[in-house]
Amino acid sequence: MVRAAVLMRQGGPLEIREVELGEPGPGQVRVRLVAAGVCHSDLSLANGTLTQEVPAVLGHEGAGVVVSVGEGVDRVVEGDHVVLNWAPACRECWFCQHGEPWLCVKAESVAREPYAKFADGTPVYPGLGTAAFAEETIVPAAGVVRLPASVPLEQAAVLGCAVQTGAGAVLNTARVRAGESVVVIGLGGVGLSALQAARAIGADPIIGVDVTEAKADLAAQHGATDFLVAGDTTAKAIRKLTGGRGADQAFDCVGLPATIRSAWSASRRGGSVTVVGVGGKANMVEFSALELYWFGRTLHGCVFGSSDPDLEVPRLLKLVEEGKLDLAALATATTDLDGVNDAFETLGQGARTIVRF
């Protein structure tokens, strides 16, 4: 039995319960968690914005050590350090075969199957297929990426989602180039990772936008050359900082209609807008047919930073080694498993709260 933070019903708090894990089956890996980041997507699962079978152990941004492997697993062995991959690609569907494993049609299936049980036999589901808010978890072999033993696991946890999503949006989805102007709206862990990636490739200026002035120093630490508090004049202020045109590249890391429109208005004619934040299906965004034509902007959706974790994690670690990405700076608070609900309450105040096991 292992301790875990369990969502018993959507809209309710997580409860610390004991769940029973079996031995890893064929193609599976059992991992002892060392650290897990508290991400807004976990809150979206908890409050019902995203669909999740319950009871479920949440947490999808985790790093730990392989305890054991099932039959046929050869990508990791007992004792390997790994980061969890919540979107394990099948490598066989049309999207995987056409170089888009982040859109794999089978990746979400893991979350729909029970992976553990309570003592009374009640099946328990893995949130986003990973169940990282637990002392140990079982995932598919494709759900782990091996790490060098030299990488601190408390720092590596954020690679599982925030960094791949935010940095990937800049590097992969938008393919920002040196010298381009960038604005990032929403400076949580994903937005700050986007700032770091923009700085790493030489974007300029890099403008961070958030609802609170308290984020100004954090934005500068992560690469912003300028900071703005979101408001009615945000787009005008961004145009002033970008030669009157607007940003070449705008990133919305919130996912609300108002922030998506703000990113749209902040970008230049012919510019690019990338929506990274996850909104609800009832959140509708409107554009007139004339503005879509006249401004000539490109609007991108962005799933998991358009990342293939098997390739992206080593690439990002190289940037860390070169001093261009700072994983440690993304962990602005730590807690234990009992503090996950409190961490949900403080989402948005910093970058990432890290659950330490």
VEXGU-969803 format. One line per 10 residues: their letters; for each residue x, y, z of C-alpha. Coordinates in pm, whole numbers, m for minus. Example, Ala and Ser with C-alpha at 12.3 -4.5 7.8 and 13.67 -1.06 7.14 Angstrom:
2
AS> 1230,m450,780; 1367,m106,714
This chain:
357
MVRAAVLMRQ> 0,0,0; 120,352,m79; m6,692,37; m169,902,m232; m375,1219,m278; m705,1091,m415; m986,1282,m584; m1303,1107,m466; m1539,1338,m657; m1484,1623,m897
GGPLEIREVE> m1541,1949,m716; m1423,1806,m384; m1083,1818,m212; m812,1558,m249; m804,1304,32; m494,1125,157; m572,756,121; m379,433,83; m395,258,m252; m272,m84,m348
LGEPGPGQVR> m45,m120,m650; 22,m455,m810; 345,m557,m973; 406,m394,m1311; 256,m598,m1594; 400,m646,m1942; 517,m312,m2081; 477,m133,m1747; 713,43,m1506; 677,103,m1132
VRLVAAGVCH> 828,431,m1012; 900,565,m662; 822,935,m676; 1074,1183,m538; 900,1504,m648; 586,1619,m827; 486,1965,m947; 139,2103,m876; 3,2215,m1214; m314,2404,m1306
SDLSLANGTL> m420,2103,m1515; m444,1903,m1190; m680,2168,m1055; m881,2150,m1378; m923,1776,m1323; m1017,1833,m960; m1280,2099,m1027; m1433,1929,m1331; m1306,2158,m1606; m1141,1848,m1754
TQEVPAVLGH> m1304,1505,m1749; m1161,1245,m1512; m1295,911,m1387; m1298,892,m1008; m1169,797,m761; m840,910,m911; m489,989,m794; m398,1322,m951; m55,1465,m1035; 114,1438,m1374
EGAGVVVSVG> 439,1631,m1340; 661,1386,m1156; 1014,1252,m1132; 1148,954,m944; 1336,626,m946; 1238,303,m1121; 1148,35,m866; 1073,m250,m1105; 978,m318,m1466; 741,m559,m1633
EGVDRVVEGD> 804,m811,m1906; 929,m668,m2233; 1052,m336,m2093; 1402,m247,m2204; 1407,135,m2213; 1468,160,m1836; 1592,m68,m1559; 1559,m74,m1182; 1735,223,m1027; 1710,453,m1329
HVVLNWAPAC> 1609,813,m1266; 1310,913,m1477; 1063,1192,m1545; 703,1090,m1609; 542,1147,m1949; 167,1203,m1920; 117,1173,m2298; 287,844,m2394; 275,807,m2771; 178,475,m2927
RECWFCQHGE> 418,535,m3222; 166,358,m3448; m132,589,m3512; m152,836,m3802; m31,1131,m3593; 265,940,m3451; 359,815,m3795; 346,1171,m3930; 574,1326,m3670; 311,1458,m3427
PWLCVKAESV> 325,1222,m3126; 185,1494,m2899; m146,1440,m3082; m140,1060,m3043; m496,924,m3045; m414,656,m2788; m220,866,m2536; m526,950,m2327; m641,587,m2299; m410,521,m2001
AREPYAKFAD> m611,759,m1783; m934,570,m1856; m817,240,m1711; m781,167,m1335; m421,126,m1225; m467,55,m853; m736,m22,m593; m843,54,m240; m830,m215,28; m1200,m292,m37
GTPVYPGLGT> m1129,m358,m405; m1263,m29,m542; m1069,53,m861; m863,372,m868; m778,567,m1183; m452,749,m1266; m500,1121,m1324; m373,1199,m1675; m236,846,m1677; 44,917,m1431
AAFAEETIVP> m92,947,m1073; 212,1140,m951; 61,1257,m621; 155,928,m460; 458,765,m307; 474,523,m603; 295,478,m933; 273,239,m1228; 286,374,m1583; 344,239,m1935
AAGVVRLPAS> 709,211,m2039; 649,498,m2281; 533,699,m1980; 886,748,m1850; 1192,922,m1993; 1530,833,m1847; 1734,1111,m1688; 2105,1143,m1615; 2168,1064,m1249; 2331,1407,m1216
VPLEQAAVLG> 2000,1591,m1266; 1831,1670,m929; 1492,1499,m934; 1321,1786,m750; 1418,2010,m1042; 1348,1749,m1308; 982,1717,m1209; 892,2041,m1390; 1025,1893,m1712; 724,1663,m1710
CAVQTGAGAV> 482,1939,m1807; 560,2307,m1740; 892,2329,m1921; 803,2106,m2214; 475,2292,m2259; 601,2650,m2218; 943,2617,m2376; 802,2384,m2641; 543,2643,m2741; 827,2886,m2812
LNTARVRAGE> 1076,2644,m2965; 847,2400,m3149; 499,2541,m3208; 583,2905,m3285; 949,2848,m3372; 1049,3189,m3243; 1367,3329,m3397; 1641,3545,m3249; 1548,3912,m3257; 1173,3857,m3270
SVVVIGLGGV> 957,4038,m3017; 765,3812,m2776; 482,3870,m2530; 380,3604,m2278; 46,3644,m2098; 9,3448,m1773; 326,3388,m1573; 277,3061,m1393; 517,2772,m1444; 429,2740,m1814
GLSALQAARA> 451,3112,m1887; 780,3150,m1705; 919,2854,m1899; 815,3031,m2219; 1002,3343,m2106; 1314,3137,m2038; 1298,2975,m2382; 1250,3312,m2552; 1556,3444,m2370; 1755,3132,m2459
IGADPIIGVD> 1712,3188,m2832; 1768,3563,m2825; 1420,3709,m2864; 1396,4083,m2796; 1205,4247,m2645; 1045,3984,m2419; 734,4120,m2249; 571,3942,m1955; 208,4014,m1865; 23,3910,m1550
VTEAKADLAA> m261,4036,m1335; m42,4129,m1041; 257,4360,m1005; 402,4103,m764; 509,3897,m1067; 740,4170,m1201; 1060,4051,m1031; 982,3687,m1114; 927,3781,m1478; 1264,3959,m1495
QHGATDFLVA> 1437,3664,m1331; 1303,3436,m1602; 1396,3654,m1897; 1143,3932,m1942; 1291,4263,m2054; 962,4438,m1973; 663,4366,m1749; 303,4485,m1771; 4,4444,m1544; m288,4318,m1752
GDTTAKAIRK> m557,4579,m1819; m756,4759,m2083; m446,4929,m2225; m219,4622,m2236; m221,4590,m2615; m146,4960,m2657; 146,4936,m2414; 284,4635,m2603; 266,4820,m2935; 459,5106,m2776
LTGGRGADQA> 733,4859,m2676; 745,4705,m3025; 784,5000,m3260; 412,5064,m3278; 344,4732,m3454; 270,4478,m3181; 461,4163,m3094; 590,3925,m3358; 494,3635,m3131; 224,3634,m2861
FDCVGLPATI> 163,3348,m2618; m149,3306,m2407; m67,3079,m2113; m403,3121,m1941; m665,2991,m2185; m951,3232,m2113; m1139,3417,m2388; m1020,3754,m2255; m653,3653,m2249; m669,3492,m2593
RSAWSASRRG> m818,3813,m2733; m555,4013,m2548; m278,3806,m2709; m446,3856,m3047; m467,4232,m3003; m107,4249,m2875; 39,4083,m3185; 137,4269,m3498; m28,4244,m3835; 108,3922,m3983
GSVTVVGVGG> 218,3806,m3639; 162,3476,m3461; m58,3394,m3159; m8,3066,m2974; m272,2948,m2724; m97,2739,m2460; m340,2765,m2168; m621,2511,m2130; m967,2665,m2124; m1308,2507,m2078
KANMVEFSAL> m1525,2388,m2365; m1786,2649,m2275; m1534,2934,m2308; m1606,3081,m2651; m1371,3320,m2834; m1503,3536,m3118; m1327,3688,m3420; m1486,3883,m3701; m1431,3755,m4051; m1284,4091,m4148
ELYWFGRTLH> m1018,4096,m3876; m910,3741,m3958; m851,3854,m4315; m716,4202,m4253; m461,4138,m3979; m317,3827,m4146; m227,3678,m3808; m173,3309,m3746; m356,3151,m3451; m204,2827,m3317
GCVFGSSDPD> m334,2577,m3069; m56,2412,m2870; m73,2067,m2707; 215,1980,m2472; 444,2227,m2643; 435,2018,m2964; 692,1802,m2784; 813,1446,m2823; 945,1387,m2470; 1199,1126,m2582
LEVPRLLKLV> 1365,1398,m2789; 1261,1710,m2601; 1383,1618,m2253; 1745,1566,m2366; 1725,1888,m2571; 1602,2088,m2273; 1861,1934,m2042; 2130,2049,m2286; 1997,2404,m2251; 2009,2361,m1873
EEGKLDLAAL> 2369,2243,m1897; 2454,2548,m2110; 2300,2778,m1849; 2017,2886,m2080; 1734,2727,m1880; 1703,2737,m1501; 1488,2454,m1365; 1559,2540,m1002; 1410,2887,m1044; 1074,2737,m1138
ATATTDLDGV> 1024,2580,m794; 903,2871,m585; 757,2664,m299; 766,2310,m162; 519,2100,36; 450,1740,130; 165,1519,12; m66,1654,282; m23,2007,145; m156,1951,m207
NDAFETLGQG> m495,2112,m143; m323,2419,0; m99,2427,m309; m412,2442,m528; m523,2748,m331; m197,2932,m405; m175,2846,m776; m87,3159,m969; 109,3325,m690; 441,3175,m799
ARTIVRF> 578,2935,m1057; 549,2585,m918; 486,2425,m580; 681,2100,m565; 551,1808,m362; 848,1632,m206; 827,1267,m103
